[in-house]
């Protein structure tokens, strides 16, 4: 799921309602000095409670220039 971080409380409540357990969570922010604008969540049905928080993904290192992390993701596609 990709959603807005300000909705995390609502997201976790709805996942719980449908017996989906969040397994991994990663925040995404445009630049290293900006606030996160997205959250990536992987969930599994009827799983035990355990969540892995991944490092924040920063999209750009400069205006119009992808970060090393994003370039690495694109190379692995």
TIDREN-622593 format. One record per atom (N, C-alpha, C, O): x, y, z; residue number from 1; residue in one letter; chain; atom name. Coordinates in steps of 0.2 Angstrom, whole numbers. Each point is the difference from the previous one (the first is absolute). Layout:
% TIDREN-622593
east=X	north=Y	up=Z	k=NUM	r=A	c=A	a=CA .
...
% end
This chain:
% TIDREN-622593
east=4	north=-6	up=0	k=1	r=X	c=A	a=N .
east=-4	north=6	up=0	k=1	r=X	c=A	a=CA .
east=4	north=6	up=0	k=1	r=X	c=A	a=C .
east=6	north=0	up=3	k=1	r=X	c=A	a=O .
east=-8	north=5	up=-7	k=2	r=X	c=A	a=N .
east=4	north=7	up=0	k=2	r=X	c=A	a=CA .
east=-5	north=5	up=3	k=2	r=X	c=A	a=C .
east=-6	north=0	up=-3	k=2	r=X	c=A	a=O .
east=7	north=3	up=8	k=3	r=X	c=A	a=N .
east=-5	north=5	up=2	k=3	r=X	c=A	a=CA .
east=4	north=6	up=4	k=3	r=X	c=A	a=C .
east=6	north=0	up=-1	k=3	r=X	c=A	a=O .
east=-10	north=5	up=4	k=4	r=X	c=A	a=N .
east=3	north=5	up=3	k=4	r=X	c=A	a=CA .
east=2	north=-1	up=7	k=4	r=X	c=A	a=C .
east=-4	north=-3	up=3	k=4	r=X	c=A	a=O .
east=10	north=5	up=0	k=5	r=X	c=A	a=N .
east=2	north=-1	up=6	k=5	r=X	c=A	a=CA .
east=-5	north=2	up=6	k=5	r=X	c=A	a=C .
east=-1	north=-2	up=5	k=5	r=X	c=A	a=O .
east=-3	north=8	up=-7	k=6	r=X	c=A	a=N .
east=-4	north=3	up=5	k=6	r=X	c=A	a=CA .
east=-6	north=-5	up=1	k=6	r=X	c=A	a=C .
east=-4	north=2	up=5	k=6	r=X	c=A	a=O .
east=3	north=-7	up=-9	k=7	r=X	c=A	a=N .
east=-6	north=-4	up=1	k=7	r=X	c=A	a=CA .
east=2	north=-7	up=3	k=7	r=X	c=A	a=C .
east=-4	north=-5	up=0	k=7	r=X	c=A	a=O .
east=10	north=4	up=3	k=8	r=X	c=A	a=N .
east=3	north=-6	up=3	k=8	r=X	c=A	a=CA .
east=-5	north=-3	up=5	k=8	r=X	c=A	a=C .
east=-1	north=-6	up=0	k=8	r=X	c=A	a=O .
east=-1	north=10	up=5	k=9	r=X	c=A	a=N .
east=-5	north=-2	up=5	k=9	r=X	c=A	a=CA .
east=-6	north=-4	up=-3	k=9	r=X	c=A	a=C .
east=-2	north=-5	up=2	k=9	r=X	c=A	a=O .
east=-1	north=9	up=-7	k=10	r=X	c=A	a=N .
east=-6	north=-3	up=-3	k=10	r=X	c=A	a=CA .
east=2	north=-6	up=-4	k=10	r=X	c=A	a=C .
east=-4	north=-5	up=0	k=10	r=X	c=A	a=O .
east=10	north=5	up=-4	k=11	r=X	c=A	a=N .
east=2	north=-6	up=-3	k=11	r=X	c=A	a=CA .
east=1	north=-6	up=4	k=11	r=X	c=A	a=C .
east=-3	north=-6	up=-1	k=11	r=X	c=A	a=O .
east=6	north=7	up=7	k=12	r=X	c=A	a=N .
east=1	north=-6	up=4	k=12	r=X	c=A	a=CA .
east=-6	north=-3	up=3	k=12	r=X	c=A	a=C .
east=-1	north=-6	up=1	k=12	r=X	c=A	a=O .
east=-4	north=11	up=1	k=13	r=X	c=A	a=N .
east=-7	north=-2	up=2	k=13	r=X	c=A	a=CA .
east=-3	north=-4	up=-5	k=13	r=X	c=A	a=C .
east=-3	north=-5	up=2	k=13	r=X	c=A	a=O .
east=3	north=7	up=-8	k=14	r=X	c=A	a=N .
east=-4	north=-4	up=-6	k=14	r=X	c=A	a=CA .
east=4	north=-7	up=-1	k=14	r=X	c=A	a=C .
east=-4	north=-5	up=-1	k=14	r=X	c=A	a=O .
east=10	north=5	up=1	k=15	r=X	c=A	a=N .
east=4	north=-6	up=-1	k=15	r=X	c=A	a=CA .
east=-2	north=-5	up=6	k=15	r=X	c=A	a=C .
east=-2	north=-6	up=-2	k=15	r=X	c=A	a=O .
east=2	north=8	up=8	k=16	r=X	c=A	a=N .
east=-2	north=-4	up=5	k=16	r=X	c=A	a=CA .
east=-7	north=-3	up=0	k=16	r=X	c=A	a=C .
east=-2	north=-5	up=1	k=16	r=X	c=A	a=O .
east=-3	north=10	up=-3	k=17	r=X	c=A	a=N .
east=-7	north=-2	up=-1	k=17	r=X	c=A	a=CA .
east=-1	north=-6	up=-5	k=17	r=X	c=A	a=C .
east=-4	north=-4	up=1	k=17	r=X	c=A	a=O .
east=9	north=4	up=-6	k=18	r=X	c=A	a=N .
east=-1	north=-5	up=-5	k=18	r=X	c=A	a=CA .
east=6	north=-6	up=1	k=18	r=X	c=A	a=C .
east=1	north=-4	up=-5	k=18	r=X	c=A	a=O .
east=1	north=4	up=11	k=19	r=X	c=A	a=N .
east=5	north=-5	up=2	k=19	r=X	c=A	a=CA .
east=6	north=0	up=-5	k=19	r=X	c=A	a=C .
east=3	north=-6	up=-1	k=19	r=X	c=A	a=O .
east=0	north=12	up=-1	k=20	r=X	c=A	a=N .
east=6	north=0	up=-4	k=20	r=X	c=A	a=CA .
east=5	north=3	up=5	k=20	r=X	c=A	a=C .
east=-1	north=5	up=3	k=20	r=X	c=A	a=O .
east=7	north=-8	up=-3	k=21	r=X	c=A	a=N .
east=5	north=2	up=5	k=21	r=X	c=A	a=CA .
east=5	north=4	up=-4	k=21	r=X	c=A	a=C .
east=3	north=-3	up=-5	k=21	r=X	c=A	a=O .
east=-1	north=9	up=6	k=22	r=X	c=A	a=N .
east=6	north=3	up=-3	k=22	r=X	c=A	a=CA .
east=6	north=-3	up=1	k=22	r=X	c=A	a=C .
east=2	north=-2	up=6	k=22	r=X	c=A	a=O .
east=2	north=0	up=-11	k=23	r=X	c=A	a=N .
east=6	north=-3	up=0	k=23	r=X	c=A	a=CA .
east=6	north=4	up=-1	k=23	r=X	c=A	a=C .
east=5	north=0	up=4	k=23	r=X	c=A	a=O .
east=-5	north=5	up=-9	k=24	r=X	c=A	a=N .
east=5	north=4	up=-1	k=24	r=X	c=A	a=CA .
east=-3	north=7	up=-1	k=24	r=X	c=A	a=C .
east=-5	north=1	up=-3	k=24	r=X	c=A	a=O .
east=9	north=4	up=5	k=25	r=X	c=A	a=N .
east=-2	north=7	up=-1	k=25	r=X	c=A	a=CA .
east=6	north=4	up=-2	k=25	r=X	c=A	a=C .
east=5	north=0	up=3	k=25	r=X	c=A	a=O .
east=-6	north=5	up=-8	k=26	r=X	c=A	a=N .
east=5	north=4	up=-2	k=26	r=X	c=A	a=CA .
east=-3	north=7	up=-2	k=26	r=X	c=A	a=C .
east=-4	north=1	up=-4	k=26	r=X	c=A	a=O .
east=7	north=4	up=7	k=27	r=X	c=A	a=N .
east=-2	north=7	up=-1	k=27	r=X	c=A	a=CA .
east=4	north=2	up=-7	k=27	r=X	c=A	a=C .
east=6	north=-2	up=-1	k=27	r=X	c=A	a=O .
east=-9	north=7	up=-3	k=28	r=X	c=A	a=N .
east=3	north=2	up=-6	k=28	r=X	c=A	a=CA .
east=0	north=8	up=1	k=28	r=X	c=A	a=C .
east=-6	north=3	up=1	k=28	r=X	c=A	a=O .
east=11	north=0	up=-2	k=29	r=X	c=A	a=N .
east=0	north=7	up=0	k=29	r=X	c=A	a=CA .
east=4	north=3	up=-7	k=29	r=X	c=A	a=C .
east=5	north=-3	up=-2	k=29	r=X	c=A	a=O .
east=-7	north=9	up=0	k=30	r=X	c=A	a=N .
east=3	north=2	up=-6	k=30	r=X	c=A	a=CA .
east=7	north=2	up=0	k=30	r=X	c=A	a=C .
east=4	north=-2	up=-4	k=30	r=X	c=A	a=O .
east=-2	north=6	up=10	k=31	r=X	c=A	a=N .
east=7	north=1	up=1	k=31	r=X	c=A	a=CA .
east=2	north=-1	up=7	k=31	r=X	c=A	a=C .
east=-5	north=-1	up=4	k=31	r=X	c=A	a=O .
east=11	north=0	up=-3	k=32	r=X	c=A	a=N .
east=2	north=-2	up=7	k=32	r=X	c=A	a=CA .
east=-2	north=5	up=6	k=32	r=X	c=A	a=C .
east=-1	north=-2	up=5	k=32	r=X	c=A	a=O .
east=0	north=8	up=-7	k=33	r=X	c=A	a=N .
east=-2	north=5	up=5	k=33	r=X	c=A	a=CA .
east=-8	north=2	up=0	k=33	r=X	c=A	a=C .
east=-2	north=5	up=3	k=33	r=X	c=A	a=O .
east=-2	north=-9	up=-7	k=34	r=X	c=A	a=N .
east=-7	north=1	up=0	k=34	r=X	c=A	a=CA .
east=-3	north=-6	up=4	k=34	r=X	c=A	a=C .
east=2	north=-5	up=1	k=34	r=X	c=A	a=O .
east=-9	north=7	up=1	k=35	r=X	c=A	a=N .
east=-4	north=-5	up=3	k=35	r=X	c=A	a=CA .
east=-2	north=-6	up=-5	k=35	r=X	c=A	a=C .
east=-1	north=1	up=-6	k=35	r=X	c=A	a=O .
east=0	north=-7	up=9	k=36	r=X	c=A	a=N .
east=-3	north=-5	up=-4	k=36	r=X	c=A	a=CA .
east=-6	north=2	up=-3	k=36	r=X	c=A	a=C .
east=-5	north=3	up=3	k=36	r=X	c=A	a=O .
east=4	north=-5	up=-9	k=37	r=X	c=A	a=N .
east=-7	north=1	up=-4	k=37	r=X	c=A	a=CA .
east=-3	north=-6	up=-2	k=37	r=X	c=A	a=C .
east=-6	north=0	up=-2	k=37	r=X	c=A	a=O .
east=9	north=-6	up=3	k=38	r=X	c=A	a=N .
east=-3	north=-7	up=-1	k=38	r=X	c=A	a=CA .
east=2	north=-5	up=5	k=38	r=X	c=A	a=C .
east=6	north=1	up=3	k=38	r=X	c=A	a=O .
east=-10	north=-6	up=-2	k=39	r=X	c=A	a=N .
east=2	north=-5	up=4	k=39	r=X	c=A	a=CA .
east=-1	north=-7	up=-4	k=39	r=X	c=A	a=C .
east=-6	north=0	up=-3	k=39	r=X	c=A	a=O .
east=10	north=-4	up=3	k=40	r=X	c=A	a=N .
east=-1	north=-7	up=-4	k=40	r=X	c=A	a=CA .
east=-1	north=-5	up=6	k=40	r=X	c=A	a=C .
east=4	north=-1	up=5	k=40	r=X	c=A	a=O .
east=-9	north=-3	up=-6	k=41	r=X	c=A	a=N .
east=-1	north=-5	up=5	k=41	r=X	c=A	a=CA .
east=-2	north=-7	up=-3	k=41	r=X	c=A	a=C .
east=-4	north=0	up=-5	k=41	r=X	c=A	a=O .
east=8	north=-5	up=7	k=42	r=X	c=A	a=N .
east=-2	north=-7	up=-2	k=42	r=X	c=A	a=CA .
east=-3	north=-3	up=6	k=42	r=X	c=A	a=C .
east=2	north=0	up=5	k=42	r=X	c=A	a=O .
east=-8	north=-4	up=-7	k=43	r=X	c=A	a=N .
east=-4	north=-3	up=5	k=43	r=X	c=A	a=CA .
east=-1	north=-7	up=-2	k=43	r=X	c=A	a=C .
east=0	north=-2	up=-6	k=43	r=X	c=A	a=O .
east=-2	north=-2	up=11	k=44	r=X	c=A	a=N .
east=-2	north=-7	up=-1	k=44	r=X	c=A	a=CA .
east=-6	north=-2	up=4	k=44	r=X	c=A	a=C .
east=0	north=2	up=6	k=44	r=X	c=A	a=O .
east=-4	north=-6	up=-8	k=45	r=X	c=A	a=N .
east=-6	north=-2	up=3	k=45	r=X	c=A	a=CA .
east=2	north=-5	up=5	k=45	r=X	c=A	a=C .
east=4	north=-5	up=-1	k=45	r=X	c=A	a=O .
east=-7	north=5	up=7	k=46	r=X	c=A	a=N .
east=0	north=-4	up=6	k=46	r=X	c=A	a=CA .
east=8	north=-2	up=2	k=46	r=X	c=A	a=C .
east=1	north=-5	up=2	k=46	r=X	c=A	a=O .
east=3	north=10	up=-3	k=47	r=X	c=A	a=N .
east=7	north=-1	up=2	k=47	r=X	c=A	a=CA .
east=1	north=2	up=7	k=47	r=X	c=A	a=C .
east=-4	north=4	up=3	k=47	r=X	c=A	a=O .
east=10	north=-6	up=0	k=48	r=X	c=A	a=N .
east=1	north=2	up=7	k=48	r=X	c=A	a=CA .
east=2	north=7	up=0	k=48	r=X	c=A	a=C .
east=3	north=3	up=-5	k=48	r=X	c=A	a=O .
east=-3	north=0	up=11	k=49	r=X	c=A	a=N .
east=2	north=7	up=1	k=49	r=X	c=A	a=CA .
east=8	north=1	up=0	k=49	r=X	c=A	a=C .
east=3	north=-2	up=4	k=49	r=X	c=A	a=O .
east=-1	north=5	up=-10	k=50	r=X	c=A	a=N .
east=7	north=2	up=0	k=50	r=X	c=A	a=CA .
east=1	north=4	up=-6	k=50	r=X	c=A	a=C .
east=-2	north=-2	up=-6	k=50	r=X	c=A	a=O .
east=5	north=8	up=7	k=51	r=X	c=A	a=N .
east=0	north=5	up=-6	k=51	r=X	c=A	a=CA .
east=8	north=2	up=-1	k=51	r=X	c=A	a=C .
east=3	north=1	up=5	k=51	r=X	c=A	a=O .
east=-1	north=-1	up=-11	k=52	r=X	c=A	a=N .
east=7	north=2	up=-1	k=52	r=X	c=A	a=CA .
east=-1	north=7	up=-3	k=52	r=X	c=A	a=C .
east=-3	north=2	up=-5	k=52	r=X	c=A	a=O .
east=7	north=3	up=8	k=53	r=X	c=A	a=N .
east=0	north=7	up=-2	k=53	r=X	c=A	a=CA .
east=7	north=1	up=-4	k=53	r=X	c=A	a=C .
east=5	north=-1	up=2	k=53	r=X	c=A	a=O .
east=-6	north=2	up=-9	k=54	r=X	c=A	a=N .
east=5	north=1	up=-4	k=54	r=X	c=A	a=CA .
east=3	north=7	up=0	k=54	r=X	c=A	a=C .
east=-4	north=5	up=2	k=54	r=X	c=A	a=O .
east=10	north=-3	up=-4	k=55	r=X	c=A	a=N .
east=2	north=6	up=0	k=55	r=X	c=A	a=CA .
east=-4	north=5	up=-5	k=55	r=X	c=A	a=C .
east=-2	north=-3	up=-5	k=55	r=X	c=A	a=O .
east=2	north=9	up=7	k=56	r=X	c=A	a=N .
east=-4	north=5	up=-5	k=56	r=X	c=A	a=CA .
east=3	north=0	up=-7	k=56	r=X	c=A	a=C .
east=6	north=0	up=0	k=56	r=X	c=A	a=O .
east=-10	north=0	up=-5	k=57	r=X	c=A	a=N .
east=2	north=1	up=-7	k=57	r=X	c=A	a=CA .
east=-1	north=7	up=-2	k=57	r=X	c=A	a=C .
east=-5	north=3	up=0	k=57	r=X	c=A	a=O .
east=11	north=0	up=-1	k=58	r=X	c=A	a=N .
east=1	north=7	up=-3	k=58	r=X	c=A	a=CA .
east=0	north=-1	up=-7	k=58	r=X	c=A	a=C .
east=4	north=-3	up=-3	k=58	r=X	c=A	a=O .
east=-9	north=7	up=-1	k=59	r=X	c=A	a=N .
east=0	north=-1	up=-7	k=59	r=X	c=A	a=CA .
east=5	north=4	up=-4	k=59	r=X	c=A	a=C .
east=3	north=-2	up=-4	k=59	r=X	c=A	a=O .
east=-2	north=8	up=6	k=60	r=X	c=A	a=N .
east=5	north=5	up=-3	k=60	r=X	c=A	a=CA .
east=6	north=2	up=4	k=60	r=X	c=A	a=C .
east=-1	north=1	up=6	k=60	r=X	c=A	a=O .
east=7	north=-1	up=-9	k=61	r=X	c=A	a=N .
east=5	north=3	up=4	k=61	r=X	c=A	a=CA .
east=1	north=7	up=-2	k=61	r=X	c=A	a=C .
east=3	north=4	up=4	k=61	r=X	c=A	a=O .
east=-5	north=-2	up=-10	k=62	r=X	c=A	a=N .
east=0	north=7	up=-2	k=62	r=X	c=A	a=CA .
east=-6	north=1	up=-5	k=62	r=X	c=A	a=C .
east=-3	north=-5	up=-2	k=62	r=X	c=A	a=O .
east=1	north=11	up=1	k=63	r=X	c=A	a=N .
east=-6	north=1	up=-5	k=63	r=X	c=A	a=CA .
east=1	north=-4	up=-6	k=63	r=X	c=A	a=C .
east=5	north=2	up=-4	k=63	r=X	c=A	a=O .
east=-10	north=-6	up=2	k=64	r=X	c=A	a=N .
east=1	north=-4	up=-6	k=64	r=X	c=A	a=CA .
east=5	north=-6	up=0	k=64	r=X	c=A	a=C .
east=1	north=-3	up=-6	k=64	r=X	c=A	a=O .
east=2	north=2	up=11	k=65	r=X	c=A	a=N .
east=5	north=-5	up=0	k=65	r=X	c=A	a=CA .
east=-1	north=-5	up=6	k=65	r=X	c=A	a=C .
east=0	north=1	up=6	k=65	r=X	c=A	a=O .
east=-2	north=-8	up=-9	k=66	r=X	c=A	a=N .
east=-2	north=-5	up=5	k=66	r=X	c=A	a=CA .
east=6	north=-2	up=5	k=66	r=X	c=A	a=C .
east=6	north=1	up=-2	k=66	r=X	c=A	a=O .
east=-8	north=-3	up=8	k=67	r=X	c=A	a=N .
east=5	north=-2	up=5	k=67	r=X	c=A	a=CA .
east=3	north=-7	up=-2	k=67	r=X	c=A	a=C .
east=-3	north=-3	up=-5	k=67	r=X	c=A	a=O .
east=8	north=2	up=8	k=68	r=X	c=A	a=N .
east=3	north=-7	up=-1	k=68	r=X	c=A	a=CA .
east=-4	north=-6	up=1	k=68	r=X	c=A	a=C .
east=0	north=-5	up=-3	k=68	r=X	c=A	a=O .
east=-4	north=6	up=8	k=69	r=X	c=A	a=N .
east=-5	north=-5	up=2	k=69	r=X	c=A	a=CA .
east=-5	north=-1	up=-5	k=69	r=X	c=A	a=C .
east=-2	north=-6	up=-2	k=69	r=X	c=A	a=O .
east=-1	north=11	up=-1	k=70	r=X	c=A	a=N .
east=-5	north=-1	up=-6	k=70	r=X	c=A	a=CA .
east=4	north=-3	up=-6	k=70	r=X	c=A	a=C .
east=-3	north=-4	up=-3	k=70	r=X	c=A	a=O .
east=9	north=7	up=1	k=71	r=X	c=A	a=N .
east=3	north=-3	up=-5	k=71	r=X	c=A	a=CA .
east=1	north=-7	up=0	k=71	r=X	c=A	a=C .
east=0	north=-4	up=-4	k=71	r=X	c=A	a=O .
east=2	north=1	up=11	k=72	r=X	c=A	a=N .
east=1	north=-7	up=1	k=72	r=X	c=A	a=CA .
east=-6	north=-4	up=-1	k=72	r=X	c=A	a=C .
east=0	north=-5	up=-3	k=72	r=X	c=A	a=O .
east=-6	north=8	up=5	k=73	r=X	c=A	a=N .
east=-6	north=-3	up=-1	k=73	r=X	c=A	a=CA .
east=-2	north=-1	up=-8	k=73	r=X	c=A	a=C .
east=-2	north=-5	up=-2	k=73	r=X	c=A	a=O .
east=3	north=10	up=-1	k=74	r=X	c=A	a=N .
east=-1	north=0	up=-8	k=74	r=X	c=A	a=CA .
east=5	north=-5	up=-3	k=74	r=X	c=A	a=C .
east=-2	north=-3	up=-5	k=74	r=X	c=A	a=O .
east=8	north=3	up=7	k=75	r=X	c=A	a=N .
east=5	north=-5	up=-3	k=75	r=X	c=A	a=CA .
east=-2	north=-7	up=1	k=75	r=X	c=A	a=C .
east=1	north=-5	up=-4	k=75	r=X	c=A	a=O .
east=-5	north=3	up=10	k=76	r=X	c=A	a=N .
east=-2	north=-7	up=1	k=76	r=X	c=A	a=CA .
east=-7	north=-2	up=-3	k=76	r=X	c=A	a=C .
east=-2	north=-5	up=1	k=76	r=X	c=A	a=O .
east=-1	north=10	up=-5	k=77	r=X	c=A	a=N .
east=-6	north=-2	up=-3	k=77	r=X	c=A	a=CA .
east=1	north=-4	up=-6	k=77	r=X	c=A	a=C .
east=-5	north=-2	up=-4	k=77	r=X	c=A	a=O .
% end
